[in-house]
Amino acid sequence: MEEKEIQEKLKKQIEEKIINVIDAGIQNNNIDVLGKLVDIHKDLANEKYWKKKEEKYDDEKIRKLW
């Protein structure tokens, strides 16, 4: 399985868990888990952003070489 596929699968699972917590109602006993899930979700989104930015930078570098 490719890294992108793994990240998308993980992102989907994290989103499902976030929805489950929200559906159950945010309570003192699940707010820590919710915070951790949101942090993981943000980290995945941030990683995806920086990979795209890096690819764009690499593409621009290659075009300048031509």
PDB file as gemmi writes it, atoms N, CA and C in Angstrom:
CRYST1    1.000    1.000    1.000  90.00  90.00  90.00 P 1                      
ATOM      1  N   MET A   1       0.845  -1.171   0.000  1.00  0.00           N  
ATOM      2  CA  MET A   1       0.000   0.000   0.000  1.00  0.00           C  
ATOM      3  C   MET A   1       0.897   1.243   0.000  1.00  0.00           C  
ATOM      4  N   GLU A   2       0.576   2.221  -0.833  1.00  0.00           N  
ATOM      5  CA  GLU A   2       1.363   3.440  -0.942  1.00  0.00           C  
ATOM      6  C   GLU A   2       1.131   4.356   0.260  1.00  0.00           C  
ATOM      7  N   GLU A   3       2.088   5.250   0.471  1.00  0.00           N  
ATOM      8  CA  GLU A   3       1.996   6.175   1.603  1.00  0.00           C  
ATOM      9  C   GLU A   3       0.733   7.025   1.531  1.00  0.00           C  
ATOM     10  N   LYS A   4       0.387   7.502   0.326  1.00  0.00           N  
ATOM     11  CA  LYS A   4      -0.823   8.322   0.178  1.00  0.00           C  
ATOM     12  C   LYS A   4      -2.074   7.534   0.558  1.00  0.00           C  
ATOM     13  N   GLU A   5      -2.111   6.279   0.152  1.00  0.00           N  
ATOM     14  CA  GLU A   5      -3.261   5.436   0.467  1.00  0.00           C  
ATOM     15  C   GLU A   5      -3.374   5.222   1.974  1.00  0.00           C  
ATOM     16  N   ILE A   6      -2.238   5.001   2.612  1.00  0.00           N  
ATOM     17  CA  ILE A   6      -2.220   4.792   4.059  1.00  0.00           C  
ATOM     18  C   ILE A   6      -2.710   6.040   4.771  1.00  0.00           C  
ATOM     19  N   GLN A   7      -2.217   7.200   4.339  1.00  0.00           N  
ATOM     20  CA  GLN A   7      -2.626   8.448   4.971  1.00  0.00           C  
ATOM     21  C   GLN A   7      -4.116   8.714   4.779  1.00  0.00           C  
ATOM     22  N   GLU A   8      -4.630   8.454   3.600  1.00  0.00           N  
ATOM     23  CA  GLU A   8      -6.054   8.660   3.355  1.00  0.00           C  
ATOM     24  C   GLU A   8      -6.906   7.706   4.198  1.00  0.00           C  
ATOM     25  N   LYS A   9      -6.452   6.465   4.302  1.00  0.00           N  
ATOM     26  CA  LYS A   9      -7.178   5.486   5.121  1.00  0.00           C  
ATOM     27  C   LYS A   9      -7.155   5.912   6.591  1.00  0.00           C  
ATOM     28  N   LEU A  10      -6.001   6.345   7.058  1.00  0.00           N  
ATOM     29  CA  LEU A  10      -5.869   6.800   8.436  1.00  0.00           C  
ATOM     30  C   LEU A  10      -6.733   8.033   8.676  1.00  0.00           C  
ATOM     31  N   LYS A  11      -6.702   8.979   7.734  1.00  0.00           N  
ATOM     32  CA  LYS A  11      -7.505  10.194   7.865  1.00  0.00           C  
ATOM     33  C   LYS A  11      -8.994   9.851   7.971  1.00  0.00           C  
ATOM     34  N   LYS A  12      -9.436   8.928   7.147  1.00  0.00           N  
ATOM     35  CA  LYS A  12     -10.851   8.528   7.168  1.00  0.00           C  
ATOM     36  C   LYS A  12     -11.214   7.888   8.512  1.00  0.00           C  
ATOM     37  N   GLN A  13     -10.337   7.026   9.023  1.00  0.00           N  
ATOM     38  CA  GLN A  13     -10.599   6.385  10.306  1.00  0.00           C  
ATOM     39  C   GLN A  13     -10.624   7.402  11.446  1.00  0.00           C  
ATOM     40  N   ILE A  14      -9.717   8.358  11.402  1.00  0.00           N  
ATOM     41  CA  ILE A  14      -9.685   9.410  12.420  1.00  0.00           C  
ATOM     42  C   ILE A  14     -10.971  10.229  12.360  1.00  0.00           C  
ATOM     43  N   GLU A  15     -11.403  10.585  11.149  1.00  0.00           N  
ATOM     44  CA  GLU A  15     -12.636  11.360  10.998  1.00  0.00           C  
ATOM     45  C   GLU A  15     -13.838  10.594  11.532  1.00  0.00           C  
ATOM     46  N   GLU A  16     -13.884   9.283  11.295  1.00  0.00           N  
ATOM     47  CA  GLU A  16     -14.982   8.461  11.817  1.00  0.00           C  
ATOM     48  C   GLU A  16     -14.989   8.478  13.342  1.00  0.00           C  
ATOM     49  N   LYS A  17     -13.807   8.383  13.953  1.00  0.00           N  
ATOM     50  CA  LYS A  17     -13.718   8.393  15.409  1.00  0.00           C  
ATOM     51  C   LYS A  17     -14.117   9.756  15.971  1.00  0.00           C  
ATOM     52  N   ILE A  18     -13.726  10.827  15.297  1.00  0.00           N  
ATOM     53  CA  ILE A  18     -14.129  12.168  15.728  1.00  0.00           C  
ATOM     54  C   ILE A  18     -15.650  12.283  15.699  1.00  0.00           C  
ATOM     55  N   ILE A  19     -16.253  11.808  14.627  1.00  0.00           N  
ATOM     56  CA  ILE A  19     -17.715  11.853  14.500  1.00  0.00           C  
ATOM     57  C   ILE A  19     -18.371  11.032  15.603  1.00  0.00           C  
ATOM     58  N   ASN A  20     -17.801   9.864  15.921  1.00  0.00           N  
ATOM     59  CA  ASN A  20     -18.352   9.027  16.990  1.00  0.00           C  
ATOM     60  C   ASN A  20     -18.344   9.760  18.326  1.00  0.00           C  
ATOM     61  N   VAL A  21     -17.251  10.441  18.614  1.00  0.00           N  
ATOM     62  CA  VAL A  21     -17.165  11.188  19.876  1.00  0.00           C  
ATOM     63  C   VAL A  21     -18.193  12.314  19.886  1.00  0.00           C  
ATOM     64  N   ILE A  22     -18.304  13.022  18.781  1.00  0.00           N  
ATOM     65  CA  ILE A  22     -19.270  14.123  18.698  1.00  0.00           C  
ATOM     66  C   ILE A  22     -20.692  13.602  18.837  1.00  0.00           C  
ATOM     67  N   ASP A  23     -20.985  12.487  18.162  1.00  0.00           N  
ATOM     68  CA  ASP A  23     -22.326  11.894  18.250  1.00  0.00           C  
ATOM     69  C   ASP A  23     -22.658  11.449  19.669  1.00  0.00           C  
ATOM     70  N   ALA A  24     -21.652  10.943  20.391  1.00  0.00           N  
ATOM     71  CA  ALA A  24     -21.863  10.496  21.773  1.00  0.00           C  
ATOM     72  C   ALA A  24     -22.012  11.691  22.711  1.00  0.00           C  
ATOM     73  N   GLY A  25     -21.555  12.826  22.257  1.00  0.00           N  
ATOM     74  CA  GLY A  25     -21.600  14.029  23.079  1.00  0.00           C  
ATOM     75  C   GLY A  25     -20.249  14.245  23.746  1.00  0.00           C  
ATOM     76  N   ILE A  26     -19.769  15.457  23.651  1.00  0.00           N  
ATOM     77  CA  ILE A  26     -18.470  15.763  24.251  1.00  0.00           C  
ATOM     78  C   ILE A  26     -18.644  15.821  25.766  1.00  0.00           C  
ATOM     79  N   GLN A  27     -17.840  14.994  26.424  1.00  0.00           N  
ATOM     80  CA  GLN A  27     -17.925  14.888  27.879  1.00  0.00           C  
ATOM     81  C   GLN A  27     -16.516  14.916  28.462  1.00  0.00           C  
ATOM     82  N   ASN A  28     -16.438  15.071  29.765  1.00  0.00           N  
ATOM     83  CA  ASN A  28     -15.131  15.107  30.431  1.00  0.00           C  
ATOM     84  C   ASN A  28     -14.309  13.859  30.148  1.00  0.00           C  
ATOM     85  N   ASN A  29     -14.952  12.716  30.016  1.00  0.00           N  
ATOM     86  CA  ASN A  29     -14.209  11.463  29.837  1.00  0.00           C  
ATOM     87  C   ASN A  29     -13.768  11.208  28.386  1.00  0.00           C  
ATOM     88  N   ASN A  30     -14.238  12.016  27.429  1.00  0.00           N  
ATOM     89  CA  ASN A  30     -13.803  11.785  26.048  1.00  0.00           C  
ATOM     90  C   ASN A  30     -13.163  13.009  25.390  1.00  0.00           C  
ATOM     91  N   ILE A  31     -13.073  14.100  26.118  1.00  0.00           N  
ATOM     92  CA  ILE A  31     -12.528  15.319  25.517  1.00  0.00           C  
ATOM     93  C   ILE A  31     -11.035  15.192  25.230  1.00  0.00           C  
ATOM     94  N   ASP A  32     -10.303  14.458  26.056  1.00  0.00           N  
ATOM     95  CA  ASP A  32      -8.874  14.253  25.818  1.00  0.00           C  
ATOM     96  C   ASP A  32      -8.658  13.452  24.536  1.00  0.00           C  
ATOM     97  N   VAL A  33      -9.446  12.407  24.361  1.00  0.00           N  
ATOM     98  CA  VAL A  33      -9.351  11.589  23.146  1.00  0.00           C  
ATOM     99  C   VAL A  33      -9.701  12.431  21.920  1.00  0.00           C  
ATOM    100  N   LEU A  34     -10.742  13.239  22.038  1.00  0.00           N  
ATOM    101  CA  LEU A  34     -11.140  14.101  20.922  1.00  0.00           C  
ATOM    102  C   LEU A  34     -10.005  15.053  20.552  1.00  0.00           C  
ATOM    103  N   GLY A  35      -9.381  15.647  21.544  1.00  0.00           N  
ATOM    104  CA  GLY A  35      -8.260  16.551  21.283  1.00  0.00           C  
ATOM    105  C   GLY A  35      -7.121  15.851  20.567  1.00  0.00           C  
ATOM    106  N   LYS A  36      -6.815  14.632  20.987  1.00  0.00           N  
ATOM    107  CA  LYS A  36      -5.740  13.866  20.349  1.00  0.00           C  
ATOM    108  C   LYS A  36      -6.099  13.517  18.910  1.00  0.00           C  
ATOM    109  N   LEU A  37      -7.347  13.143  18.686  1.00  0.00           N  
ATOM    110  CA  LEU A  37      -7.791  12.815  17.331  1.00  0.00           C  
ATOM    111  C   LEU A  37      -7.715  14.044  16.416  1.00  0.00           C  
ATOM    112  N   VAL A  38      -8.136  15.192  16.924  1.00  0.00           N  
ATOM    113  CA  VAL A  38      -8.074  16.424  16.136  1.00  0.00           C  
ATOM    114  C   VAL A  38      -6.620  16.772  15.831  1.00  0.00           C  
ATOM    115  N   ASP A  39      -5.728  16.597  16.808  1.00  0.00           N  
ATOM    116  CA  ASP A  39      -4.303  16.865  16.566  1.00  0.00           C  
ATOM    117  C   ASP A  39      -3.743  15.963  15.476  1.00  0.00           C  
ATOM    118  N   ILE A  40      -4.092  14.693  15.515  1.00  0.00           N  
ATOM    119  CA  ILE A  40      -3.623  13.759  14.482  1.00  0.00           C  
ATOM    120  C   ILE A  40      -4.155  14.184  13.125  1.00  0.00           C  
ATOM    121  N   HIS A  41      -5.433  14.548  13.079  1.00  0.00           N  
ATOM    122  CA  HIS A  41      -6.051  14.983  11.820  1.00  0.00           C  
ATOM    123  C   HIS A  41      -5.334  16.214  11.267  1.00  0.00           C  
ATOM    124  N   LYS A  42      -5.032  17.180  12.137  1.00  0.00           N  
ATOM    125  CA  LYS A  42      -4.315  18.378  11.697  1.00  0.00           C  
ATOM    126  C   LYS A  42      -2.914  18.029  11.218  1.00  0.00           C  
ATOM    127  N   ASP A  43      -2.243  17.120  11.917  1.00  0.00           N  
ATOM    128  CA  ASP A  43      -0.901  16.706  11.505  1.00  0.00           C  
ATOM    129  C   ASP A  43      -0.913  16.073  10.121  1.00  0.00           C  
ATOM    130  N   LEU A  44      -1.906  15.234   9.859  1.00  0.00           N  
ATOM    131  CA  LEU A  44      -2.012  14.601   8.541  1.00  0.00           C  
ATOM    132  C   LEU A  44      -2.257  15.646   7.457  1.00  0.00           C  
ATOM    133  N   ALA A  45      -3.134  16.604   7.736  1.00  0.00           N  
ATOM    134  CA  ALA A  45      -3.424  17.658   6.765  1.00  0.00           C  
ATOM    135  C   ALA A  45      -2.185  18.516   6.530  1.00  0.00           C  
ATOM    136  N   ASN A  46      -1.455  18.806   7.586  1.00  0.00           N  
ATOM    137  CA  ASN A  46      -0.251  19.617   7.473  1.00  0.00           C  
ATOM    138  C   ASN A  46       0.822  18.885   6.668  1.00  0.00           C  
ATOM    139  N   GLU A  47       0.951  17.599   6.916  1.00  0.00           N  
ATOM    140  CA  GLU A  47       1.931  16.806   6.165  1.00  0.00           C  
ATOM    141  C   GLU A  47       1.584  16.793   4.677  1.00  0.00           C  
ATOM    142  N   LYS A  48       0.310  16.639   4.371  1.00  0.00           N  
ATOM    143  CA  LYS A  48      -0.134  16.638   2.975  1.00  0.00           C  
ATOM    144  C   LYS A  48       0.164  17.992   2.327  1.00  0.00           C  
ATOM    145  N   TYR A  49      -0.088  19.080   3.043  1.00  0.00           N  
ATOM    146  CA  TYR A  49       0.172  20.424   2.541  1.00  0.00           C  
ATOM    147  C   TYR A  49       1.641  20.592   2.195  1.00  0.00           C  
ATOM    148  N   TRP A  50       2.527  20.200   3.113  1.00  0.00           N  
ATOM    149  CA  TRP A  50       3.959  20.397   2.894  1.00  0.00           C  
ATOM    150  C   TRP A  50       4.506  19.500   1.794  1.00  0.00           C  
ATOM    151  N   LYS A  51       3.942  18.307   1.643  1.00  0.00           N  
ATOM    152  CA  LYS A  51       4.380  17.440   0.549  1.00  0.00           C  
ATOM    153  C   LYS A  51       4.016  18.061  -0.801  1.00  0.00           C  
ATOM    154  N   LYS A  52       2.809  18.615  -0.905  1.00  0.00           N  
ATOM    155  CA  LYS A  52       2.401  19.273  -2.147  1.00  0.00           C  
ATOM    156  C   LYS A  52       3.282  20.478  -2.424  1.00  0.00           C  
ATOM    157  N   LYS A  53       3.570  21.238  -1.394  1.00  0.00           N  
ATOM    158  CA  LYS A  53       4.422  22.419  -1.552  1.00  0.00           C  
ATOM    159  C   LYS A  53       5.818  22.004  -2.002  1.00  0.00           C  
ATOM    160  N   GLU A  54       6.330  20.933  -1.427  1.00  0.00           N  
ATOM    161  CA  GLU A  54       7.649  20.430  -1.803  1.00  0.00           C  
ATOM    162  C   GLU A  54       7.652  19.964  -3.261  1.00  0.00           C  
ATOM    163  N   GLU A  55       6.606  19.252  -3.678  1.00  0.00           N  
ATOM    164  CA  GLU A  55       6.508  18.794  -5.062  1.00  0.00           C  
ATOM    165  C   GLU A  55       6.472  19.986  -6.022  1.00  0.00           C  
ATOM    166  N   LYS A  56       5.719  21.007  -5.649  1.00  0.00           N  
ATOM    167  CA  LYS A  56       5.636  22.202  -6.493  1.00  0.00           C  
ATOM    168  C   LYS A  56       7.002  22.871  -6.590  1.00  0.00           C  
ATOM    169  N   TYR A  57       7.685  22.967  -5.473  1.00  0.00           N  
ATOM    170  CA  TYR A  57       9.018  23.568  -5.458  1.00  0.00           C  
ATOM    171  C   TYR A  57       9.973  22.768  -6.333  1.00  0.00           C  
ATOM    172  N   ASP A  58       9.933  21.443  -6.211  1.00  0.00           N  
ATOM    173  CA  ASP A  58      10.797  20.590  -7.026  1.00  0.00           C  
ATOM    174  C   ASP A  58      10.492  20.759  -8.510  1.00  0.00           C  
ATOM    175  N   ASP A  59       9.204  20.836  -8.855  1.00  0.00           N  
ATOM    176  CA  ASP A  59       8.813  21.047 -10.251  1.00  0.00           C  
ATOM    177  C   ASP A  59       9.339  22.378 -10.777  1.00  0.00           C  
ATOM    178  N   GLU A  60       9.253  23.419  -9.971  1.00  0.00           N  
ATOM    179  CA  GLU A  60       9.747  24.732 -10.384  1.00  0.00           C  
ATOM    180  C   GLU A  60      11.256  24.713 -10.559  1.00  0.00           C  
ATOM    181  N   LYS A  61      11.944  24.013  -9.673  1.00  0.00           N  
ATOM    182  CA  LYS A  61      13.392  23.896  -9.768  1.00  0.00           C  
ATOM    183  C   LYS A  61      13.788  23.202 -11.062  1.00  0.00           C  
ATOM    184  N   ILE A  62      13.093  22.149 -11.416  1.00  0.00           N  
ATOM    185  CA  ILE A  62      13.375  21.406 -12.637  1.00  0.00           C  
ATOM    186  C   ILE A  62      13.136  22.279 -13.867  1.00  0.00           C  
ATOM    187  N   ARG A  63      12.026  23.042 -13.857  1.00  0.00           N  
ATOM    188  CA  ARG A  63      11.729  23.920 -14.994  1.00  0.00           C  
ATOM    189  C   ARG A  63      12.801  24.989 -15.170  1.00  0.00           C  
ATOM    190  N   LYS A  64      13.352  25.484 -14.085  1.00  0.00           N  
ATOM    191  CA  LYS A  64      14.410  26.501 -14.181  1.00  0.00           C  
ATOM    192  C   LYS A  64      15.680  25.911 -14.767  1.00  0.00           C  
ATOM    193  N   LEU A  65      15.904  24.630 -14.563  1.00  0.00           N  
ATOM    194  CA  LEU A  65      17.096  23.981 -15.100  1.00  0.00           C  
ATOM    195  C   LEU A  65      17.012  23.826 -16.620  1.00  0.00           C  
ATOM    196  N   TRP A  66      15.793  23.785 -17.133  1.00  0.00           N  
ATOM    197  CA  TRP A  66      15.632  23.592 -18.570  1.00  0.00           C  
ATOM    198  C   TRP A  66      15.801  24.886 -19.211  1.00  0.00           C  
TER     199      TRP A  66                                                      
END                                                                             
